[in-house]
Amino acid sequence: MEKTTVRISVRNLVEFILRSGDLDNSKGGLAEKEAMQLGSRIHRKIQSRMGAAYQAEVPLTYQVEYDEFFLKIEGRADGIIPEEDTATIDEIKGTFAELEQIEEAIEVHLAQAQCYAYIYGLEHACREMTVQITYCNMESEEIKRFSQTIDMEKLTEWFQNLLDEYYKWALFQHEWCIARNQSMQGMEFPFDYRKGQRDIVAGVYGTIVRKKELFMQAPTGIGKTMSAVFPAVRAVGEGLGDKIFYLTAKTITRTVAEEAFEILRGRGLKYKVITLTAKEKMCVCEVMECNPKTCQRAKGHYDRVNDAVYELLCASDTFDRDTLLAQSEKWSVCPYEMSLDTATWADAVICDYNYVFDPRAHLRRFFAEGVKGEYLFLIDEAHNLVERGREMFSAVLYKEDFLAVKKLVHPYNKKLERCLEKSNRQLLQYKRECDTYEILPNLGSFAMGLLNVMAELEKFLEEVDPGELRDEVLNFYFQVRTFLAISELIDENYVIYTRHDDDGRFAIRLYCVNPAVNLQECLKKGNSTVFFSATLLPMHYYKTLFSTREDDFAIRAVSPFGQENRRLLLGRDVSSRYTRRGYEEYRKIAFYIHKVICAKEGNYLIFFPSYRFMEEVYTIYQENYAKEDITLIKQSMSMSESSREEFLRHFHIRKERTLVGFSIMGGIFSEGIDLIGKRLIGAVVVGTGLPQVGYEREILMNFYNARGENGFDYAYRFPGMNKVLQAAGRVIRTDSDRGVIVLLDERFMNRDYRELFPADWSDYRICTLDNVENQLMDFWENS
């Protein structure tokens, strides 16, 4: 049997094996991760100044054979200066810290250079090697170097000890992959294929084989999750990928993904699956402060965490929140940091979009600059990625925050105060030139001023004691840091603008109108991507917002459920237009709801475009049509988890009376909930779901109009119809379900809206207040 190869990067190897001591985010290094993100620019500058003998970005590989496998260590040296029988390895690190604060080379930086030195020295039969760590301040571009010469014999001993430490982890990975892949032999799809499902499975697998991207519009009930997970799992078993990232926007869809893997595990699959939970939900402290003074688990965290992870990996294959919390308590380590370490060894990671895409929160061990893997991305409910993508790659700063922080630091740091005042004056100038909102051609000198602000904030935070003052300044620091990081991404897909908010504050905003380029930069880190949703319509809209590729695949699956299972009605004699809103229109809508539920006793959800609209109709309905045999429940703003569960619990308890739930289109009950059978027999959707008019909607519309597209479609109609389709999709979840969908707005008569209907909506019927009840009674009597 041919030996397999276990791979690891030089950086991951040294950071994993050599880390020790406390977990401490309270002092130092606040900007260092950002420096690493921006470091490529400074690398190129330094490399270009080093002369003809300097070799930049040199790939180096070392492979060692063990009895069971090959271990391959790969990396790229920032610079090499070759000489006779020796060479200098240059490791460049950008930093925001003052160089005089750096008194010696940081251990992991030195270790990286020593790994490259050993590999190069071995290849070129060198007798000794020089390792040089070059630190460069990101603002001043000043340089400080540390160097030392090491005999190859000592370097060999040091490197061998490093590999000895890593061997048990490599052996674990090797043996687990064999067991995992063997468990897939002969494994078949776990269910009988529904109509169209086999084509989806084949399409996903073919996409992964070709290392492409797939857009999959698959109606509710076809089994999208398993149709994506099963072929991806098989692909990993065949060496077409080494890790699945299942990305979701909502907690409920993470549960569905976990269940899919559990079903396959029940059929013999061996697969390690972790669900990542937000840091604030994992932290066991009352106040989330990651330092040894306030958290006992932070003290010595790195001395224990590797053992905690290894034991967990050997004991379990499923790592949910409860499992991770229990293990972290046993070993007294941070549960969140331990979960990230565990994810390194998992076969599948179920997590929110931001762990892959958000530059503020993505998993740097997988997606940092220069890091790439054999990843397969499965992006569930992909329609949510439009606004999430825009927000993740956008940033905002408020003038008032500069003044507030300036006031806070006035007694302590005059230089920081002056930097803040300079930026404040620039914002004041923008404010004087802005009426409601104003588009700027570029950031001009404002960005340079922010670099100075951030450098001074970094110094201040290094010196100030923990407390309320530090916390407030730290929050502002992160806002500035994010703004600067996003400013590096600005291209033709961005709009820079200033605005006056309703609360009187003045903002400057970097708005990512089209996130496709940024999303693709993240997805290039892996092999293949599948975007899937029940409402990925119109397909071209999502393609332009998610992808810059010309070779994407697409699947439009048909509904597995017959049209005879439901009745779709369009009410043409009411409207949700702003110009029509008033008591008379609200009364007609309340009367429509009354007629719909009078046709058959059961559970109904009514979806509205806004809370105010809902309240108006709810009041009229309650006053005029409520009966003793009808239970009314209503969604409220900012519902707690328990309140949401209570709302849904009403639909699971069957009573001999009608239940009417008033809710918001695009809200927590309009997608991701699964009320099968008699738990929900009807949905009334009021309005076309158009987003509220605002600065950014107008910017979106103008942006696409300027590019020859229909700006209204991109800014309003397409996102609005997605809300409509999601709400309507709550009805008919299985092939035995029967239900009704009533869309109330005259605008659904327009061709522009009906062209956005799914293919299986071709049987829609027109209704009015006069005949809606009869049409529905006809359906119920004959279904």
C-alpha positions in Angstrom: 0.0 0.0 0.0 1.4 3.4 -1.0 2.3 5.6 1.9 0.3 8.7 2.5 1.7 12.1 3.0 0.9 14.3 6.0 1.4 18.0 5.3 1.9 21.0 7.5 3.2 24.5 6.9 6.4 25.8 8.7 4.4 28.5 10.4 1.7 26.2 11.7 4.2 23.7 12.9 6.2 26.2 15.1 3.2 28.1 16.3 1.5 24.8 17.3 4.4 23.0 19.0 6.3 25.9 20.6 3.5 27.9 22.1 3.4 28.1 25.9 2.3 30.2 28.8 -0.7 32.4 29.3 -3.5 33.4 27.1 -3.3 37.2 27.4 -5.0 39.8 25.2 -4.7 42.6 27.7 -1.2 43.7 26.9 0.7 43.8 23.7 0.0 42.6 20.2 -3.3 44.3 19.7 -2.4 45.4 16.2 0.0 42.6 15.4 -2.6 40.5 13.6 -3.5 43.5 11.6 0.1 44.0 10.8 0.3 40.5 9.5 -2.6 41.2 7.2 -1.0 44.4 5.8 2.5 42.9 5.9 2.8 41.8 2.2 3.1 45.5 1.2 6.0 46.1 3.6 7.6 42.8 2.6 7.8 43.8 -1.0 9.3 47.2 -0.1 12.0 45.7 2.0 12.7 42.9 -0.5 13.1 45.4 -3.3 15.8 47.3 -1.4 18.0 44.3 -0.6 20.1 44.1 -3.7 20.7 41.6 -6.5 21.9 38.8 -4.3 18.7 38.8 -2.2 16.3 36.0 -3.3 12.7 36.9 -2.3 9.8 34.5 -1.5 11.7 31.3 -1.9 9.6 28.1 -1.6 11.2 25.4 0.6 10.0 21.9 1.3 11.3 19.1 3.5 10.0 15.6 3.5 10.8 12.9 6.0 9.8 9.2 5.8 8.4 7.4 8.9 7.3 3.8 9.0 3.7 4.7 8.5 3.7 7.9 6.3 5.7 10.8 4.8 5.7 14.1 6.7 6.0 17.1 4.4 6.8 20.5 5.8 6.3 23.4 3.4 6.8 27.1 3.5 8.1 30.2 1.8 11.1 32.1 3.1 10.8 35.9 2.9 14.4 36.2 1.8 17.6 34.3 1.3 21.1 35.7 0.8 23.3 32.8 -0.4 27.0 32.7 0.2 29.7 30.0 -0.2 28.9 27.1 2.3 26.3 29.2 4.1 23.4 31.6 3.7 21.3 34.1 5.6 17.6 33.4 6.0 15.6 36.6 6.4 12.2 36.5 8.1 10.3 39.8 7.8 7.6 40.9 10.3 5.6 44.0 10.1 4.6 45.6 13.4 2.8 48.6 14.9 4.9 48.4 18.0 7.7 50.9 18.7 10.9 49.1 17.7 12.7 50.1 20.9 10.2 47.9 22.7 11.4 44.8 20.8 14.5 43.8 22.7 15.0 40.3 21.1 13.5 38.2 18.4 10.2 36.6 19.2 10.5 32.8 19.7 8.1 31.7 17.0 9.6 34.2 14.5 13.0 32.8 15.2 11.8 29.3 15.0 10.2 29.9 11.5 13.6 31.2 10.3 15.4 28.3 11.8 13.1 25.8 10.0 13.9 27.5 6.7 17.6 27.6 7.6 17.7 23.9 8.3 15.8 23.0 5.0 18.0 25.3 2.9 21.2 24.3 4.7 20.4 20.6 4.1 19.7 21.1 0.5 22.9 23.1 -0.2 25.2 21.2 2.2 25.9 24.3 4.3 28.2 24.0 7.4 26.3 26.8 9.2 23.4 29.1 8.7 22.6 32.7 9.7 19.0 33.5 10.7 17.9 37.1 10.6 14.6 38.5 11.9 13.7 41.9 10.3 11.1 43.9 12.2 9.6 46.9 10.3 7.3 49.5 11.9 4.2 49.7 9.7 3.9 53.5 9.9 7.5 54.8 10.0 9.0 51.9 8.0 11.9 51.9 10.4 13.8 48.6 10.6 15.4 46.6 13.4 17.2 43.4 12.9 18.3 40.5 15.1 20.6 37.8 13.7 22.6 34.8 14.8 24.7 32.2 13.2 23.9 28.5 14.0 26.0 25.5 13.3 24.1 22.9 11.1 24.7 20.2 13.7 22.9 22.2 16.3 20.2 23.2 13.8 19.7 19.6 12.9 19.3 18.6 16.5 16.8 21.4 17.2 14.8 20.6 14.1 14.6 16.9 14.9 13.3 17.6 18.4 10.6 19.8 16.8 9.6 16.9 14.5 9.6 14.4 17.4 7.2 16.7 19.3 4.9 16.7 16.2 5.1 13.0 15.4 2.2 11.9 17.6 -0.1 14.4 16.0 1.0 13.4 12.4 0.5 9.8 13.3 -3.0 10.5 14.7 -3.9 12.4 11.5 -2.6 9.5 9.3 -4.4 6.8 11.2 -7.6 8.7 11.4 -7.7 9.5 7.7 -7.3 5.8 6.9 -10.1 4.8 9.2 -12.3 7.7 7.9 -11.8 6.8 4.2 -12.3 3.1 4.8 -15.6 3.9 6.5 -16.9 5.4 3.2 -16.3 2.3 1.1 -19.6 1.3 -0.4 -21.5 3.9 1.5 -24.7 4.9 -0.4 -27.0 7.9 -0.2 -28.9 7.4 3.1 -32.5 7.9 1.6 -34.5 7.0 -1.4 -33.8 9.8 -3.9 -36.5 12.4 -4.2 -37.4 13.9 -7.6 -34.4 15.9 -8.8 -32.2 15.0 -5.8 -30.0 12.5 -7.7 -29.1 15.3 -10.2 -28.2 17.7 -7.3 -25.9 15.1 -5.7 -24.2 14.4 -9.1 -23.9 18.1 -9.7 -22.2 18.8 -6.4 -19.8 16.0 -6.8 -19.0 17.0 -10.4 -18.3 20.5 -9.3 -15.9 19.4 -6.6 -14.1 17.1 -9.1 -13.6 20.0 -11.5 -12.7 22.4 -8.7 -15.4 24.8 -9.7 -18.2 26.7 -8.1 -21.9 25.7 -8.1 -25.0 27.8 -7.7 -27.9 25.6 -6.6 -31.4 26.8 -6.4 -33.3 23.9 -4.8 -36.9 24.2 -3.5 -37.8 23.4 0.0 -38.3 19.7 0.7 -35.8 18.4 -1.8 -33.2 17.7 0.8 -30.6 20.3 0.0 -28.4 19.7 3.1 -27.9 16.0 2.6 -27.6 16.5 -1.2 -24.6 18.8 -0.5 -23.0 17.0 2.4 -23.1 13.5 1.1 -21.1 14.1 -2.2 -18.7 16.4 -0.3 -18.0 13.7 2.2 -17.4 11.2 -0.5 -15.1 13.6 -2.3 -13.0 14.0 0.8 -12.7 10.2 1.0 -11.4 10.2 -2.5 -8.8 12.8 -1.9 -10.6 15.7 -3.6 -10.5 17.8 -0.4 -9.4 17.5 3.1 -11.9 19.6 5.1 -15.5 20.7 4.6 -16.6 24.1 5.8 -20.4 24.1 6.2 -21.3 27.8 6.4 -24.6 29.1 7.7 -26.2 32.3 8.8 -28.6 31.0 11.4 -28.4 28.6 14.4 -31.3 26.4 13.1 -29.5 25.6 9.9 -26.4 24.5 11.8 -28.6 22.0 13.6 -29.8 20.6 10.3 -26.2 20.2 9.1 -25.2 18.4 12.4 -28.2 16.0 11.9 -27.0 15.3 8.3 -23.6 14.2 9.5 -25.1 12.2 12.3 -27.3 10.3 9.8 -24.2 9.4 7.8 -22.4 8.4 11.0 -25.3 6.1 11.8 -24.6 4.3 8.5 -21.0 3.7 9.5 -19.2 7.0 8.5 -16.3 8.0 10.7 -16.1 11.8 10.5 -14.9 14.3 13.0 -17.3 17.3 13.0 -17.1 20.5 15.1 -19.7 23.2 15.4 -18.1 26.6 16.2 -19.9 28.9 18.6 -19.3 32.6 19.0 -16.7 33.5 21.6 -19.2 35.4 23.9 -21.4 32.3 24.0 -18.5 30.1 24.9 -16.9 32.2 27.6 -17.5 31.0 31.1 -16.5 34.3 32.8 -19.0 37.0 33.7 -16.9 39.6 31.8 -15.1 38.3 28.8 -11.5 39.3 29.5 -8.8 37.0 28.2 -5.9 37.5 30.6 -4.5 35.6 33.5 -5.5 38.3 36.1 -9.2 38.0 35.5 -9.5 34.4 34.1 -7.9 31.4 35.8 -8.2 29.4 32.6 -6.1 31.9 30.8 -3.2 31.3 33.1 -1.0 28.7 31.6 -3.6 28.0 28.9 -1.0 27.2 26.2 0.8 24.8 28.5 -2.3 22.6 28.7 -4.4 23.1 25.6 -2.6 20.7 23.3 -3.1 17.8 25.7 -6.7 18.8 26.1 -7.3 18.8 22.3 -5.5 15.5 21.8 -7.5 13.7 24.5 -10.7 15.1 23.0 -9.9 14.0 19.5 -9.1 10.5 20.7 -12.3 10.3 22.7 -15.0 11.7 20.4 -16.0 12.4 16.8 -18.6 15.1 17.5 -17.6 18.4 19.1 -20.6 20.5 19.9 -20.8 23.4 22.5 -21.5 21.1 25.5 -18.7 18.7 24.6 -16.2 21.5 24.2 -17.3 23.2 27.4 -16.9 20.0 29.4 -13.4 19.3 28.1 -12.3 22.9 28.6 -13.5 22.7 32.2 -11.6 19.5 32.8 -8.3 20.9 31.6 -9.0 24.5 32.7 -8.4 26.1 29.3 -10.4 28.7 27.3 -13.2 26.8 25.6 -13.3 29.1 22.6 -9.6 28.9 21.9 -9.7 25.2 22.4 -12.5 24.9 19.9 -10.4 26.7 17.2 -7.5 24.3 17.9 -9.9 21.3 17.6 -11.2 22.6 14.3 -7.7 22.2 12.9 -8.1 18.4 13.2 -11.8 18.1 12.3 -13.0 16.8 8.9 -15.9 19.2 8.9 -16.4 22.6 10.5 -19.9 23.9 10.8 -19.8 27.7 11.5 -21.1 31.1 10.7 -20.1 32.9 7.5 -17.8 35.2 9.3 -15.4 32.5 10.3 -14.4 32.3 6.6 -15.1 35.7 5.2 -15.1 38.4 7.8 -11.6 40.0 7.8 -12.2 40.9 11.5 -13.1 37.4 12.6 -12.0 34.8 10.0 -10.0 31.8 11.1 -6.4 32.9 10.4 -5.0 29.5 10.8 -7.0 28.5 7.7 -7.5 31.7 5.8 -4.6 34.1 6.6 -2.6 35.7 3.8 -0.5 33.0 2.1 -2.5 30.1 3.7 -4.4 27.8 1.4 -5.9 24.3 1.9 -7.9 21.6 0.2 -11.2 23.0 1.5 -14.7 22.4 0.3 -17.1 25.2 1.0 -20.8 24.4 1.4 -22.7 27.7 1.8 -26.2 27.1 3.1 -29.1 29.7 2.8 -26.7 31.6 0.5 -29.2 34.3 -0.2 -28.3 35.7 3.3 -24.7 36.2 2.1 -25.6 39.3 0.1 -26.2 41.7 3.0 -23.8 39.8 5.3 -21.1 40.0 2.7 -21.6 43.7 2.2 -21.5 44.3 5.9 -18.4 42.1 6.6 -16.4 44.1 4.0 -17.7 47.6 5.0 -16.7 49.9 7.9 -17.8 53.1 9.5 -16.4 55.7 11.9 -18.3 58.4 13.8 -17.0 61.9 14.4 -18.5 62.0 17.8 -16.4 59.0 18.9 -13.2 60.9 18.1 -14.3 63.7 20.4 -15.4 61.3 23.1 -12.0 59.5 23.1 -10.1 62.8 22.8 -11.8 63.9 26.0 -11.0 60.6 27.8 -7.3 60.7 27.0 -6.8 64.5 27.5 -5.3 64.1 31.0 -2.9 61.3 30.0 -1.6 61.6 26.4 -1.2 64.9 24.6 0.2 63.4 21.4 -2.8 61.0 21.0 -5.1 63.9 21.8 -3.5 65.9 18.9 -3.9 63.0 16.5 -7.5 62.6 17.4 -8.1 66.3 17.0 -6.5 66.3 13.5 -8.8 63.5 12.4 -11.8 65.3 14.0 -11.1 68.5 12.0 -11.1 66.5 8.8 -14.4 65.0 9.7 -15.7 68.4 10.6 -14.8 69.6 7.1 -16.7 66.6 5.6 -19.6 67.4 7.8 -19.8 71.0 6.6 -19.9 69.8 3.0 -22.6 67.1 3.6 -26.3 67.8 3.4 -27.9 64.4 3.9 -25.2 62.1 2.5 -22.2 62.9 0.3 -20.2 60.5 -1.9 -16.4 61.0 -1.6 -14.0 60.2 -4.5 -11.4 58.8 -2.0 -10.2 59.0 1.6 -7.4 61.4 0.8 -5.2 62.2 3.8 -7.8 61.0 6.3 -6.4 57.4 6.1 -2.9 58.6 6.9 -4.2 60.5 9.9 -5.9 57.3 11.1 -2.6 55.4 10.9 -1.1 57.9 13.3 -4.2 57.6 15.6 -3.9 53.9 15.6 -0.2 53.9 16.4 -0.7 56.3 19.4 -3.7 54.3 20.5 -1.6 51.2 20.5 1.0 52.9 22.8 -1.7 54.2 25.1 -3.3 50.8 25.5 0.1 49.2 26.3 0.6 51.7 29.2 -2.9 52.2 30.7 -4.2 49.9 33.4 -7.2 47.7 32.9 -10.5 49.4 33.7 -13.4 51.4 32.2 -11.0 53.9 30.5 -9.1 51.2 28.8 -12.2 49.4 27.7 -13.7 52.5 26.0 -10.4 53.4 24.3 -10.0 49.7 23.2 -13.4 49.6 21.6 -12.6 52.8 19.6 -9.2 51.3 18.7 -10.9 48.2 17.1 -13.2 50.5 15.1 -10.2 52.4 13.7 -8.3 49.2 13.0 -11.2 47.7 11.1 -11.7 50.9 9.1 -8.0 50.9 8.0 -8.1 47.2 7.2 -11.2 47.7 5.0 -9.6 50.8 3.4 -7.0 48.5 1.9 -9.7 46.6 0.0 -11.3 49.7 -1.7 -11.8 49.3 -5.4 -14.5 50.0 -8.0 -16.9 47.9 -6.0 -16.8 50.4 -3.1 -18.6 53.7 -2.4 -17.1 56.0 0.2 -19.6 58.4 1.6 -20.5 60.5 4.6 -23.9 60.9 6.2 -26.0 62.5 8.9 -27.7 59.8 11.0 -31.2 60.2 12.5 -29.6 60.4 16.0 -27.6 63.4 15.0 -24.3 61.6 14.7 -22.0 62.1 11.6 -20.5 59.1 9.9 -17.9 58.3 7.3 -18.6 54.9 5.7 -16.7 52.5 3.4 -19.5 50.7 1.8 -18.9 47.4 -0.1 -21.6 47.5 -2.8 -20.6 44.3 -4.5 -18.7 41.9 -2.2 -17.9 39.4 -5.0 -14.2 40.2 -5.3 -13.7 40.0 -1.6 -15.7 36.8 -1.2 -13.7 35.2 -4.1 -10.4 36.1 -2.4 -11.5 34.0 0.6 -12.9 31.1 -1.5 -9.6 30.9 -3.5 -8.2 29.5 -0.3 -10.0 26.3 -1.0 -10.8 23.9 -3.9 -14.5 24.2 -4.6 -17.7 26.1 -3.4 -21.4 25.2 -3.5 -23.9 28.1 -2.9 -27.3 26.7 -2.2 -30.7 28.0 -1.2 -34.4 27.5 -1.8 -34.6 31.1 -3.0 -31.5 31.7 -5.1 -33.5 33.6 -7.7 -32.8 35.3 -10.0 -29.6 33.3 -10.4 -27.7 36.0 -12.3 -28.2 38.4 -9.4 -26.5 36.1 -7.0 -23.7 35.2 -9.4 -22.8 38.8 -9.8 -22.7 39.4 -6.1 -20.8 36.2 -5.1 -18.5 35.4 -8.0 -16.1 36.9 -10.4 -15.6 33.7 -12.3 -17.0 32.9 -15.8 -17.1 29.1 -15.5 -19.5 28.7 -12.6 -22.1 25.9 -12.8 -25.8 26.3 -12.0 -28.6 23.9 -11.0 -32.2 24.9 -10.8 -34.0 21.9 -9.3 -37.8 21.5 -9.5 -40.0 21.0 -6.5 -40.4 17.4 -5.5 -44.0 18.2 -4.4 -46.9 18.3 -6.8 -48.7 21.6 -7.5 -51.9 20.0 -6.4 -50.5 20.0 -2.8 -51.1 23.7 -2.4 -53.1 26.6 -3.7 -51.3 29.9 -4.6 -53.4 33.0 -4.8 -52.5 36.6 -5.7 -54.7 39.2 -4.1 -55.0 42.0 -6.7 -57.3 44.4 -4.8 -55.0 45.5 -1.9 -51.5 47.1 -1.7 -48.8 47.7 0.7 -47.5 50.8 -1.1 -46.6 53.7 1.2 -49.1 55.9 -0.7 -51.9 53.5 0.0 -51.2 52.8 3.6 -54.0 53.9 5.9 -57.0 52.6 7.9 -59.0 51.5 4.8 -56.2 49.4 3.4 -55.3 47.9 6.7 -58.9 47.0 7.2 -59.1 45.2 3.8 -55.9 43.2 4.7 -57.4 42.2 8.0 -60.5 41.1 6.2 -58.4 39.1 3.8 -56.7 37.3 6.7 -60.2 36.6 8.2 -61.4 35.1 4.9 -58.3 32.9 4.5 -58.6 31.3 8.0 -62.4 30.9 7.7 -61.8 28.6 4.8 -60.3 25.9 7.1 -59.4 25.6 10.8 -55.7 25.3 11.4 -52.4 27.1 12.0 -51.4 30.1 9.9 -48.5 32.6 9.7 -49.1 36.1 8.5 -46.0 38.0 7.3 -45.8 41.8 7.2 -43.3 44.3 5.7 -42.8 46.1 9.1 -43.7 46.1 12.8 -45.8 49.2 12.4 -47.8 47.7 9.5 -48.3 44.5 11.5 -49.5 46.4 14.6 -52.0 48.4 12.6 -53.5 45.3 11.0 -53.3 43.3 14.2 -55.3 45.9 16.1 -58.1 46.0 13.4 -58.2 42.3 13.2 -58.4 41.9 16.9 -61.2 44.5 17.2 -63.3 43.2 14.3 -62.6 39.5 13.5 -61.1 37.8 16.6 -63.2 34.9 18.0 -63.0 32.7 21.0 -61.9 29.8 18.9 -59.0 31.7 17.4 -55.6 32.1 19.2 -53.6 35.2 18.2 -49.8 35.5 18.8 -47.5 38.2 17.6 -43.8 38.6 17.0 -42.2 41.4 19.0 -39.0 43.3 18.6 -35.8 41.8 20.0 -37.3 38.6 21.1 -35.3 36.5 23.5 -34.4 32.9 22.7 -37.1 31.6 25.1 -39.7 34.0 23.6 -38.9 32.6 20.1 -39.3 29.1 21.4 -42.6 29.9 23.1 -43.9 31.5 19.8 -43.0 28.3 17.8 -44.3 26.0 20.6 -47.8 27.1 19.8 -47.5 25.5 16.4 -46.4 22.2 17.8 -49.3 21.9 20.2 -52.4 20.9 18.2 -55.6 22.3 19.6 -59.1 22.2 18.1 -58.9 25.9 17.2 -57.3 28.1 14.7 -53.9 29.7 15.5 -52.8 32.9 13.7 -49.2 34.1 14.1 -48.5 37.6 13.1 -44.8 38.0 12.1 -42.3 40.1 10.1 -41.2 39.2 6.5 -37.4 38.7 6.5 -37.5 38.1 10.3 -36.7 35.2 12.5 -39.9 33.2 11.6 -39.8 33.7 7.9 -36.9 31.3 7.2 -35.1 28.4 8.8 -38.2 27.0 10.7 -39.7 23.7 9.8 -43.4 23.3 10.6 -44.5 20.2 8.8 -47.9 18.7 8.3 -50.7 20.4 10.2 -48.3 22.5 12.2 -48.7 25.1 9.4 -51.3 25.0 6.7 -51.2 28.5 5.4 -49.2 31.6 4.9 -50.4 35.1 4.0 -47.6 37.4 2.7 -48.5 41.1 2.8 -46.4 43.2 0.4 -43.5 42.7 -2.0 -40.9 42.8 0.7 -39.1 45.9 -0.7 -36.4 47.2 1.7 -37.0 50.5 3.4 -35.7 53.5 1.4 -32.5 54.8 2.8 -29.0 56.2 1.9 -27.5 52.8 1.0 -30.5 51.6 -1.0 -30.2 54.8 -3.1 -26.5 54.3 -3.4 -27.0 50.7 -4.5 -29.6 51.8 -7.1 -27.4 54.5 -8.5 -24.4 52.2 -8.6 -26.1 49.6 -10.8 -27.9 52.2 -12.9 -24.5 53.7 -13.7 -23.3 50.2 -14.9 -26.3 49.8 -17.3 -28.3 47.5 -15.0 -31.7 48.0 -13.5 -30.7 49.6 -10.2 -34.2 49.3 -8.7 -34.0 45.5 -9.2 -30.7 45.2 -7.4 -31.5 47.6 -4.6 -35.2 46.8 -4.0 -37.0 44.2 -6.1 -34.6 41.2 -5.9 -34.0 41.4 -2.2 -37.7 42.1 -1.6 -38.8 39.0 -3.6 -36.3 36.9 -1.7 -38.2 37.7 1.5 -41.5 36.9 -0.1 -40.2 33.5 -1.4 -38.7 32.6 2.0 -41.9 33.4 3.9 -44.0 31.4 1.4 -41.6 28.5 1.7 -42.7 27.9 5.3 -45.7 26.1 3.8 -45.3 22.6 2.2 -42.3 21.0 3.8 -43.0 17.3 3.0 -44.8 15.4 0.2 -47.8 14.8 2.5 -48.3 18.5 3.4 -51.3 20.5 2.1 -51.4 24.2 2.4 -52.3 27.6 1.0 -50.1 30.7 0.1 -51.8 34.1 -0.4 -49.7 37.0 -1.7 -51.4 40.3 -1.0 -50.3 43.2 -3.2 -51.4 44.4 -6.5 -47.8 44.6 -7.7 -47.7 40.8 -8.0 -49.8 41.3 -11.1 -46.8 43.0 -12.8 -44.6 41.0 -15.1 -41.4 42.2 -13.3 -42.5 40.4 -10.2 -44.1 37.3 -11.7 -40.9 36.6 -13.7 -39.2 36.1 -10.3 -41.6 33.3 -9.3 -40.1 29.8 -9.0 -41.0 27.4 -11.9 -43.5 25.5 -9.8 -45.5 28.7 -9.1 -46.9 28.6 -12.7 -50.3 27.6 -11.4 -50.9 30.8 -9.5 -54.5 32.2 -9.4 -55.8 35.7 -9.1 -58.2 36.4 -6.2 -60.2 39.3 -4.7 -61.9 39.8 -1.3 -65.1 38.7 -3.0 -63.8 35.3 -4.1 -60.8 34.4 -2.0 -62.7 32.3 0.6 -64.5 30.3 -2.1 -61.3 29.6 -3.9 -59.7 28.3 -0.8 -62.7 26.2 0.3 -62.6 24.6 -3.2 -59.0 23.7 -2.6 -59.5 22.3 0.9 -62.6 20.3 -0.2 -60.7 18.7 -3.1 -57.3 18.1 -1.5 
